Amino acid sequence: MKVEVDLHEWIPDLLFQNKAGEAKAYGKEFALNEGKYPDGETSRWESIDMMEKRLLGVLDKYVSYDKILIVTHGMLMHQIKPYGHIPNCFVDSFTYDEHFKCAGFEVGQTFTRMVGEIQPSGELGSTEELLYSNAGKV
């Protein structure tokens, strides 16, 4: 068995300062910007491109294997397939080969992320659900 440490959850604060309330604020910023930094800007949260790079960096090591087991977290799983809500202890399979594309980010499916709900206006509401889907973009 080998543990690949790059299969961890999304990093809300790349400086690892994690001050009170900032993770939720960064999550909202991530959602409003669909995981991408605004043009010409950087942020303290991990972008969707960064998540994709570390996921593919791990998967590429095992492309010649017939089967592997991956244990990871929801936001990284959303880069693999458009899952919608992912319950705890979720099990699924997928094929990884030279044609694999990360799923990307698009408002539309739901997963729990404690960052608020994106309204049609682009504003965040007060619920704890974030509309998030993966439609083959990236």
N, C-alpha and C positions, 0 to 999 in steps of 0.2 A: 504494500500500500504506500502511496506517495501523497503527501498533502501539498497542494498548489496554493500558496497564500494569495495569489492574485485573483482568486474566485470569491473574494469578499464582497460585501454590500457596497453600494454607492457611498462615496465619501462626501458628506455635506460641507466639510471644512478641511481643505487641503493643507492648512497650517496647523491643524489638530489643536486649535485653541478651544473650540466648542463652548463658547460662552452661552449662558442661558438664553434660550429663545432663538439663537442664531440658526441652528439646524433647520428649524421649521421655516424661518425666513428664507434661507438658502434653498430649501425645497420648493417654496413658492416661486422663487426666482427661476429655478431650474424648469419648473413646469410652464411658467409664462413664456419662457424662451425656448421651449421644446428641447431642452437639453443642450442648446448651443449658446455660446457666449455671443452677446450682441457684437455687431461688426466693430472692430477696432478696440474691443474691451476684453479684459480677462476678469475672472471672478475667483472667489475662494472655493467654490464648489466644483466637484468633478463633472466635466462635460460628458455628454453621451459619446463623443469621439474618444475620450480617454477611457471610458468604460469598454467600448468596443475594442480598442487597442489591447487592453490587458486581457480581455476574454479571448480574443483571437490569438494572442501570444501564448496562452496556455493551450488552447485547442490545437494549435499548429504542432505542438510537441507530440501530439498523439494521433495525428492524421493517418498514420499507417496501422494503427491498432484496429482490430475488428470491433471491440467494444470497450468502453470505459464507463465509469460511474462518476458523475459530477454531483457534488453536494454544494449548493450555493444559496444565494438570497434572491428575493423577488425582483429587484430592479435589474440585476444581472440576468436573471431568467427571462425577463422581458426583452432582452437583446437577442435571445435565442429564437423565440417564437412569440406570436401574438396571443398570449394566454388569457388576457382579461384578469379576473380576480384569481390569485394563486393562494389556495388554502395552505395552512401549515402541513408539513410532511407530504407535500405534493410529489408525485412520481410521474415521469413522462419519458419519452424517448425522442430523439431526433437524429438526423443524419448529418454528419459533418464531412464535407469534402471540398474540392476546389471550387465548387459552385455555391457554397454557403454564403449567404449575406445576412448581416445582422438585421434584426427586425426594425429598429429605429423607433421614433417617437411620433405619435399623432394622437390628438385628443379624440376619444371615442369609446374606449373600453375602460373598465374600472379596476383599480386595485387599491388596497388600503395603504396609505403612506403618511398619514397624519400631517398633511400640508394644506388642506383646504380643497375646495371644489372650483374648477374653472367654469365660470358662467359663459353664456354665449357672447357677452360683452368683452370677455377676456379678463374680467375681474375675478378675484378669488372670493368664494363664499365662505360660510362659517362651518360647513360640515367637514368631516374628517376623511372624505372620499375625494380622490383626485381622478379626473377622467384622463385616462392614459391608454393609448393603444399602439400597436405596432403593425404597420401596414407595409412592411417591406422597404421602408425608406432608409436611408443613410448612404 
